[in-house]
Amino acid sequence: MKLFFTYSFIRDYQGLPEPLQKTVDQKLKLFLGNPRHPSLNIKKMQDPRNIWEGRITKGYRFTFQMEEDTCLLRRIGTHDILRTP
């Protein structure tokens, strides 16, 4: 799987505290190796654009879209990002 990052994802990531950025890095490695890992809690959002969400921690999520073997990471942050995935 190939990962691509939107400008919004990069901006969101850079705004996170460094310890949380390290957690994000670990979760994204896990996502690359096993996107169905239970700790990621991946689920489809109710959005016509086929957007999915995954868990970083109890309070942080990331959103993405899949197209064959390519994943576009859209946003990362608290549950508030789910309003504008």
N, CA, C and O atoms as a Tinker XYZ file with bonds, in Angstrom:
   340  protein
     1  N      0.849000   -1.182000    0.000000    73     2
     2  CA     0.000000    0.000000    0.000000    64     1     3
     3  C      0.891000    1.241000    0.000000    63     2     4     5
     4  O      1.921000    1.284000    0.673000    81     3
     5  N      0.478000    2.234000   -0.759000    73     3     6
     6  CA     1.172000    3.520000   -0.817000    64     5     7
     7  C      0.365000    4.548000   -0.030000    63     6     8     9
     8  O     -0.865000    4.560000   -0.083000    81     7
     9  N      1.068000    5.405000    0.697000    73     7    10
    10  CA     0.411000    6.468000    1.457000    64     9    11
    11  C      0.671000    7.811000    0.791000    63    10    12    13
    12  O      1.792000    8.114000    0.384000    81    11
    13  N     -0.383000    8.608000    0.688000    73    11    14
    14  CA    -0.283000    9.991000    0.246000    64    13    15
    15  C     -0.927000   10.851000    1.317000    63    14    16    17
    16  O     -1.895000   10.437000    1.955000    81    15
    17  N     -0.397000   12.039000    1.514000    73    15    18
    18  CA    -0.847000   12.929000    2.582000    64    17    19
    19  C     -1.414000   14.209000    1.987000    63    18    20    21
    20  O     -0.780000   14.838000    1.140000    81    19
    21  N     -2.598000   14.593000    2.426000    73    19    22
    22  CA    -3.147000   15.884000    2.021000    64    21    23
    23  C     -2.434000   16.987000    2.805000    63    22    24    25
    24  O     -1.808000   16.735000    3.835000    81    23
    25  N     -2.545000   18.204000    2.296000    73    23    26
    26  CA    -1.997000   19.351000    3.009000    64    25    27
    27  C     -2.633000   19.451000    4.403000    63    26    28    29
    28  O     -1.952000   19.772000    5.376000    81    27
    29  N     -3.928000   19.177000    4.491000    73    27    30
    30  CA    -4.633000   19.247000    5.781000    64    29    31
    31  C     -4.058000   18.249000    6.774000    63    30    32    33
    32  O     -3.879000   18.576000    7.947000    81    31
    33  N     -3.765000   17.026000    6.314000    73    31    34
    34  CA    -3.199000   16.018000    7.196000    64    33    35
    35  C     -1.835000   16.472000    7.711000    63    34    36    37
    36  O     -1.548000   16.363000    8.903000    81    35
    37  N     -1.006000   16.974000    6.817000    73    35    38
    38  CA     0.337000   17.424000    7.213000    64    37    39
    39  C      0.248000   18.561000    8.221000    63    38    40    41
    40  O      0.965000   18.570000    9.222000    81    39
    41  N     -0.630000   19.515000    7.954000    73    39    42
    42  CA    -0.817000   20.651000    8.876000    64    41    43
    43  C     -1.309000   20.156000   10.238000    63    42    44    45
    44  O     -0.807000   20.584000   11.277000    81    43
    45  N     -2.301000   19.246000   10.225000    73    43    46
    46  CA    -2.825000   18.689000   11.481000    64    45    47
    47  C     -1.718000   17.967000   12.254000    63    46    48    49
    48  O     -1.572000   18.143000   13.463000    81    47
    49  N     -0.947000   17.157000   11.538000    73    47    50
    50  CA     0.127000   16.374000   12.158000    64    49    51
    51  C      1.164000   17.289000   12.804000    63    50    52    53
    52  O      1.592000   17.048000   13.933000    81    51
    53  N      1.563000   18.327000   12.096000    73    51    54
    54  CA     2.573000   19.247000   12.621000    64    53    55
    55  C      2.091000   19.997000   13.854000    63    54    56    57
    56  O      2.907000   20.462000   14.650000    81    55
    57  N      0.787000   20.122000   14.024000    73    55    58
    58  CA     0.225000   20.798000   15.187000    64    57    59
    59  C      0.089000   19.906000   16.412000    63    58    60    61
    60  O     -0.266000   20.385000   17.488000    81    59
    61  N      0.366000   18.621000   16.263000    73    59    62
    62  CA     0.258000   17.693000   17.391000    64    61    63
    63  C      1.506000   17.768000   18.267000    63    62    64    65
    64  O      2.589000   18.079000   17.772000    81    63
    65  N      1.365000   17.485000   19.567000    73    63    66
    66  CA     2.551000   17.409000   20.431000    64    65    67
    67  C      3.461000   16.266000   19.959000    63    66    68    69
    68  O      2.986000   15.272000   19.410000    81    67
    69  N      4.747000   16.417000   20.175000    73    67    70
    70  CA     5.719000   15.427000   19.694000    64    69    71
    71  C      5.432000   13.998000   20.167000    63    70    72    73
    72  O      5.533000   13.074000   19.360000    81    71
    73  N      5.075000   13.773000   21.451000    73    71    74
    74  CA     4.775000   12.395000   21.864000    64    73    75
    75  C      3.603000   11.793000   21.069000    63    74    76    77
    76  O      3.608000   10.600000   20.764000    81    75
    77  N      2.616000   12.608000   20.740000    73    75    78
    78  CA     1.477000   12.128000   19.967000    64    77    79
    79  C      1.889000   11.870000   18.515000    63    78    80    81
    80  O      1.380000   10.941000   17.887000    81    79
    81  N      2.797000   12.676000   17.979000    73    79    82
    82  CA     3.302000   12.427000   16.632000    64    81    83
    83  C      3.979000   11.056000   16.550000    63    82    84    85
    84  O      3.832000   10.346000   15.556000    81    83
    85  N      4.718000   10.690000   17.597000    73    83    86
    86  CA     5.369000    9.375000   17.624000    64    85    87
    87  C      4.327000    8.260000   17.654000    63    86    88    89
    88  O      4.502000    7.227000   17.008000    81    87
    89  N      3.258000    8.463000   18.392000    73    87    90
    90  CA     2.171000    7.484000   18.423000    64    89    91
    91  C      1.537000    7.360000   17.047000    63    90    92    93
    92  O      1.242000    6.254000   16.594000    81    91
    93  N      1.328000    8.489000   16.381000    73    91    94
    94  CA     0.768000    8.483000   15.031000    64    93    95
    95  C      1.674000    7.692000   14.099000    63    94    96    97
    96  O      1.195000    6.876000   13.312000    81    95
    97  N      2.974000    7.926000   14.181000    73    95    98
    98  CA     3.925000    7.208000   13.331000    64    97    99
    99  C      3.809000    5.695000   13.550000    63    98   100   101
   100  O      3.819000    4.923000   12.591000    81    99
   101  N      3.700000    5.278000   14.810000    73    99   102
   102  CA     3.578000    3.852000   15.124000    64   101   103
   103  C      2.271000    3.287000   14.566000    63   102   104   105
   104  O      2.256000    2.195000   13.998000    81   103
   105  N      1.190000    4.023000   14.726000    73   103   106
   106  CA    -0.111000    3.538000   14.234000    64   105   107
   107  C     -0.143000    3.466000   12.708000    63   106   108   109
   108  O     -0.749000    2.556000   12.142000    81   107
   109  N      0.507000    4.423000   12.039000    73   107   110
   110  CA     0.524000    4.385000   10.579000    64   109   111
   111  C      1.360000    3.208000   10.074000    63   110   112   113
   112  O      1.032000    2.613000    9.047000    81   111
   113  N      2.439000    2.867000   10.786000    73   111   114
   114  CA     3.213000    1.669000   10.430000    64   113   115
   115  C      2.352000    0.428000   10.594000    63   114   116   117
   116  O      2.368000   -0.468000    9.750000    81   115
   117  N      1.601000    0.383000   11.684000    73   115   118
   118  CA     0.687000   -0.731000   11.913000    64   117   119
   119  C     -0.371000   -0.786000   10.809000    63   118   120   121
   120  O     -0.691000   -1.864000   10.309000    81   119
   121  N     -0.903000    0.354000   10.437000    73   119   122
   122  CA    -1.905000    0.455000    9.376000    64   121   123
   123  C     -1.346000   -0.071000    8.055000    63   122   124   125
   124  O     -2.042000   -0.775000    7.323000    81   123
   125  N     -0.108000    0.262000    7.750000    73   123   126
   126  CA     0.511000   -0.224000    6.518000    64   125   127
   127  C      0.671000   -1.742000    6.529000    63   126   128   129
   128  O      0.458000   -2.405000    5.514000    81   127
   129  N      1.045000   -2.283000    7.678000    73   127   130
   130  CA     1.263000   -3.720000    7.787000    64   129   131
   131  C     -0.009000   -4.532000    7.927000    63   130   132   133
   132  O     -0.089000   -5.652000    7.422000    81   131
   133  N     -1.006000   -3.979000    8.607000    73   131   134
   134  CA    -2.243000   -4.710000    8.874000    64   133   135
   135  C     -3.388000   -3.720000    9.069000    63   134   136   137
   136  O     -3.719000   -3.381000   10.206000    81   135
   137  N     -4.001000   -3.248000    7.974000    73   135   138
   138  CA    -5.055000   -2.239000    8.108000    64   137   139
   139  C     -6.286000   -2.721000    8.880000    63   138   140   141
   140  O     -7.137000   -1.916000    9.258000    81   139
   141  N     -6.378000   -4.004000    9.107000    73   139   142
   142  CA    -7.533000   -4.533000    9.855000    64   141   143
   143  C     -7.208000   -4.828000   11.313000    63   142   144   145
   144  O     -7.971000   -5.510000   11.998000    81   143
   145  N     -6.090000   -4.321000   11.782000    73   143   146
   146  CA    -5.715000   -4.557000   13.179000    64   145   147
   147  C     -6.793000   -3.965000   14.086000    63   146   148   149
   148  O     -7.223000   -2.830000   13.882000    81   147
   149  N     -7.231000   -4.734000   15.088000    73   147   150
   150  CA    -8.336000   -4.272000   15.953000    64   149   151
   151  C     -8.070000   -2.951000   16.675000    63   150   152   153
   152  O     -9.010000   -2.203000   16.943000    81   151
   153  N     -6.815000   -2.651000   16.995000    73   151   154
   154  CA    -6.545000   -1.416000   17.740000    64   153   155
   155  C     -6.776000   -0.167000   16.884000    63   154   156   157
   156  O     -6.913000    0.931000   17.424000    81   155
   157  N     -6.821000   -0.320000   15.560000    73   155   158
   158  CA    -7.074000    0.822000   14.682000    64   157   159
   159  C     -8.556000    1.153000   14.573000    63   158   160   161
   160  O     -8.922000    2.273000   14.216000    81   159
   161  N     -9.402000    0.186000   14.879000    73   159   162
   162  CA   -10.860000    0.382000   14.865000    64   161   163
   163  C    -11.323000    1.093000   13.584000    63   162   164   165
   164  O    -12.059000    2.079000   13.647000    81   163
   165  N    -10.893000    0.591000   12.441000    73   163   166
   166  CA   -11.229000    1.181000   11.141000    64   165   167
   167  C    -12.717000    0.995000   10.862000    63   166   168   169
   168  O    -13.259000   -0.096000   11.039000    81   167
   169  N    -13.371000    2.068000   10.425000    73   167   170
   170  CA   -14.777000    1.953000   10.030000    64   169   171
   171  C    -15.108000    3.018000    8.997000    63   170   172   173
   172  O    -14.502000    4.089000    8.967000    81   171
   173  N    -16.070000    2.703000    8.162000    73   171   174
   174  CA   -16.500000    3.613000    7.110000    64   173   175
   175  C    -17.372000    4.699000    7.718000    63   174   176   177
   176  O    -18.240000    4.433000    8.550000    81   175
   177  N    -17.123000    5.925000    7.284000    73   175   178
   178  CA   -17.933000    7.052000    7.748000    64   177   179
   179  C    -19.174000    7.166000    6.871000    63   178   180   181
   180  O    -19.195000    6.652000    5.753000    81   179
   181  N    -20.187000    7.825000    7.365000    73   179   182
   182  CA   -21.384000    8.076000    6.571000    64   181   183
   183  C    -21.129000    9.316000    5.724000    63   182   184   185
   184  O    -21.568000   10.418000    6.052000    81   183
   185  N    -20.405000    9.104000    4.624000    73   183   186
   186  CA   -20.001000   10.185000    3.747000    64   185   187
   187  C    -20.029000    9.650000    2.314000    63   186   188   189
   188  O    -19.494000    8.570000    2.063000    81   187
   189  N    -20.624000   10.358000    1.386000    73   187   190
   190  CA   -20.731000    9.850000    0.015000    64   189   191
   191  C    -19.383000    9.754000   -0.702000    63   190   192   193
   192  O    -19.302000    9.144000   -1.768000    81   191
   193  N    -18.328000   10.342000   -0.142000    73   191   194
   194  CA   -17.015000   10.318000   -0.793000    64   193   195
   195  C    -16.202000    9.079000   -0.436000    63   194   196   197
   196  O    -15.024000    9.003000   -0.785000    81   195
   197  N    -16.798000    8.107000    0.251000    73   195   198
   198  CA   -16.106000    6.872000    0.625000    64   197   199
   199  C    -14.915000    7.149000    1.554000    63   198   200   201
   200  O    -13.800000    6.691000    1.302000    81   199
   201  N    -15.166000    7.897000    2.618000    73   199   202
   202  CA   -14.133000    8.253000    3.594000    64   201   203
   203  C    -14.234000    7.304000    4.783000    63   202   204   205
   204  O    -15.326000    6.967000    5.239000    81   203
   205  N    -13.074000    6.884000    5.272000    73   203   206
   206  CA   -12.965000    5.973000    6.402000    64   205   207
   207  C    -12.269000    6.686000    7.550000    63   206   208   209
   208  O    -11.587000    7.691000    7.350000    81   207
   209  N    -12.449000    6.156000    8.756000    73   207   210
   210  CA   -11.753000    6.699000    9.926000    64   209   211
   211  C    -11.047000    5.585000   10.663000    63   210   212   213
   212  O    -11.459000    4.426000   10.618000    81   211
   213  N     -9.969000    5.957000   11.346000    73   211   214
   214  CA    -9.223000    5.017000   12.171000    64   213   215
   215  C     -8.824000    5.674000   13.473000    63   214   216   217
   216  O     -8.820000    6.900000   13.588000    81   215
   217  N     -8.488000    4.849000   14.457000    73   215   218
   218  CA    -8.168000    5.359000   15.793000    64   217   219
   219  C     -6.653000    5.446000   16.000000    63   218   220   221
   220  O     -5.912000    4.516000   15.680000    81   219
   221  N     -6.222000    6.565000   16.532000    73   219   222
   222  CA    -4.833000    6.727000   16.963000    64   221   223
   223  C     -4.759000    6.462000   18.468000    63   222   224   225
   224  O     -3.981000    5.623000   18.923000    81   223
   225  N     -5.575000    7.184000   19.230000    73   223   226
   226  CA    -5.711000    6.978000   20.674000    64   225   227
   227  C     -7.204000    7.065000   20.984000    63   226   228   229
   228  O     -8.031000    7.166000   20.078000    81   227
   229  N     -7.531000    7.024000   22.247000    73   227   230
   230  CA    -8.944000    7.125000   22.626000    64   229   231
   231  C     -9.575000    8.418000   22.123000    63   230   232   233
   232  O    -10.754000    8.428000   21.767000    81   231
   233  N     -8.814000    9.506000   22.086000    73   231   234
   234  CA    -9.370000   10.793000   21.705000    64   233   235
   235  C     -8.959000   11.317000   20.338000    63   234   236   237
   236  O     -9.422000   12.380000   19.925000    81   235
   237  N     -8.095000   10.589000   19.625000    73   235   238
   238  CA    -7.601000   11.065000   18.330000    64   237   239
   239  C     -7.925000   10.078000   17.220000    63   238   240   241
   240  O     -7.832000    8.863000   17.394000    81   239
   241  N     -8.309000   10.632000   16.071000    73   239   242
   242  CA    -8.688000    9.838000   14.906000    64   241   243
   243  C     -7.964000   10.347000   13.667000    63   242   244   245
   244  O     -7.461000   11.470000   13.639000    81   243
   245  N     -7.922000    9.501000   12.648000    73   243   246
   246  CA    -7.452000    9.934000   11.335000    64   245   247
   247  C     -8.471000    9.505000   10.293000    63   246   248   249
   248  O     -9.168000    8.506000   10.472000    81   247
   249  N     -8.557000   10.257000    9.208000    73   247   250
   250  CA    -9.489000    9.928000    8.137000    64   249   251
   251  C     -8.697000    9.685000    6.857000    63   250   252   253
   252  O     -7.622000   10.248000    6.649000    81   251
   253  N     -9.262000    8.830000    6.005000    73   251   254
   254  CA    -8.567000    8.476000    4.775000    64   253   255
   255  C     -9.544000    7.970000    3.731000    63   254   256   257
   256  O    -10.695000    7.646000    4.025000    81   255
   257  N     -9.048000    7.911000    2.497000    73   255   258
   258  CA    -9.777000    7.318000    1.383000    64   257   259
   259  C     -8.867000    6.280000    0.737000    63   258   260   261
   260  O     -7.651000    6.462000    0.674000    81   259
   261  N     -9.465000    5.190000    0.258000    73   259   262
   262  CA    -8.714000    4.127000   -0.401000    64   261   263
   263  C     -9.084000    4.064000   -1.872000    63   262   264   265
   264  O    -10.251000    4.207000   -2.240000    81   263
   265  N     -8.082000    3.849000   -2.705000    73   263   266
   266  CA    -8.277000    3.611000   -4.131000    64   265   267
   267  C     -7.274000    2.539000   -4.524000    63   266   268   269
   268  O     -6.090000    2.818000   -4.713000    81   267
   269  N     -7.762000    1.303000   -4.647000    73   267   270
   270  CA    -6.924000    0.135000   -4.925000    64   269   271
   271  C     -5.844000    0.015000   -3.854000    63   270   272   273
   272  O     -6.171000   -0.196000   -2.686000    81   271
   273  N     -4.547000    0.145000   -4.222000    73   271   274
   274  CA    -3.478000   -0.006000   -3.226000    64   273   275
   275  C     -2.930000    1.336000   -2.747000    63   274   276   277
   276  O     -1.814000    1.400000   -2.232000    81   275
   277  N     -3.703000    2.406000   -2.912000    73   275   278
   278  CA    -3.283000    3.750000   -2.519000    64   277   279
   279  C     -4.221000    4.298000   -1.439000    63   278   280   281
   280  O     -5.445000    4.219000   -1.549000    81   279
   281  N     -3.610000    4.849000   -0.407000    73   279   282
   282  CA    -4.369000    5.434000    0.702000    64   281   283
   283  C     -4.060000    6.921000    0.779000    63   282   284   285
   284  O     -2.901000    7.317000    0.897000    81   283
   285  N     -5.099000    7.738000    0.711000    73   283   286
   286  CA    -4.961000    9.195000    0.856000    64   285   287
   287  C     -5.352000    9.561000    2.283000    63   286   288   289
   288  O     -6.523000    9.486000    2.653000    81   287
   289  N     -4.362000    9.956000    3.081000    73   287   290
   290  CA    -4.625000   10.378000    4.454000    64   289   291
   291  C     -5.123000   11.814000    4.413000    63   290   292   293
   292  O     -4.432000   12.704000    3.918000    81   291
   293  N     -6.333000   12.038000    4.938000    73   291   294
   294  CA    -7.012000   13.328000    4.802000    64   293   295
   295  C     -6.834000   14.248000    6.003000    63   294   296   297
   296  O     -6.400000   15.389000    5.845000    81   295
   297  N     -7.161000   13.771000    7.197000    73   295   298
   298  CA    -7.128000   14.599000    8.411000    64   297   299
   299  C     -6.665000   13.746000    9.586000    63   298   300   301
   300  O     -6.740000   12.518000    9.544000    81   299
   301  N     -6.184000   14.414000   10.635000    73   299   302
   302  CA    -5.834000   13.756000   11.889000    64   301   303
   303  C     -6.074000   14.743000   13.019000    63   302   304   305
   304  O     -5.728000   15.920000   12.912000    81   303
   305  N     -6.670000   14.257000   14.107000    73   303   306
   306  CA    -6.927000   15.132000   15.247000    64   305   307
   307  C     -7.971000   14.535000   16.167000    63   306   308   309
   308  O     -8.248000   13.337000   16.133000    81   307
   309  N     -8.548000   15.405000   16.996000    73   307   310
   310  CA    -9.586000   14.966000   17.928000    64   309   311
   311  C    -10.854000   14.617000   17.149000    63   310   312   313
   312  O    -10.897000   14.755000   15.927000    81   311
   313  N    -11.867000   14.173000   17.853000    73   311   314
   314  CA   -13.119000   13.805000   17.203000    64   313   315
   315  C    -13.712000   14.948000   16.372000    63   314   316   317
   316  O    -14.527000   14.703000   15.483000    81   315
   317  N    -13.319000   16.170000   16.648000    73   315   318
   318  CA   -13.842000   17.319000   15.903000    64   317   319
   319  C    -13.545000   17.223000   14.401000    63   318   320   321
   320  O    -14.308000   17.746000   13.589000    81   319
   321  N    -12.449000   16.565000   14.029000    73   319   322
   322  CA   -12.109000   16.466000   12.606000    64   321   323
   323  C    -13.122000   15.620000   11.842000    63   322   324   325
   324  O    -13.222000   15.711000   10.619000    81   323
   325  N    -13.867000   14.801000   12.566000    73   323   326
   326  CA   -14.844000   13.939000   11.899000    64   325   327
   327  C    -16.007000   14.745000   11.302000    63   326   328   329
   328  O    -16.756000   14.237000   10.466000    81   327
   329  N    -16.150000   15.988000   11.733000    73   327   330
   330  CA   -17.188000   16.856000   11.150000    64   329   331
   331  C    -16.796000   17.319000    9.744000    63   330   332   333
   332  O    -17.658000   17.551000    8.897000    81   331
   333  N    -15.490000   17.450000    9.506000    73   331   334
   334  CA   -14.973000   17.848000    8.183000    64   333   335
   335  C    -13.858000   16.898000    7.782000    63   334   336   337
   336  O    -12.685000   17.272000    7.789000    81   335
   337  N    -14.223000   15.664000    7.431000    73   335   338
   338  CA   -13.203000   14.626000    7.199000    64   337   339
   339  C    -12.371000   14.904000    5.975000    63   338   340
   340  O    -11.475000   14.126000    5.648000    81   339
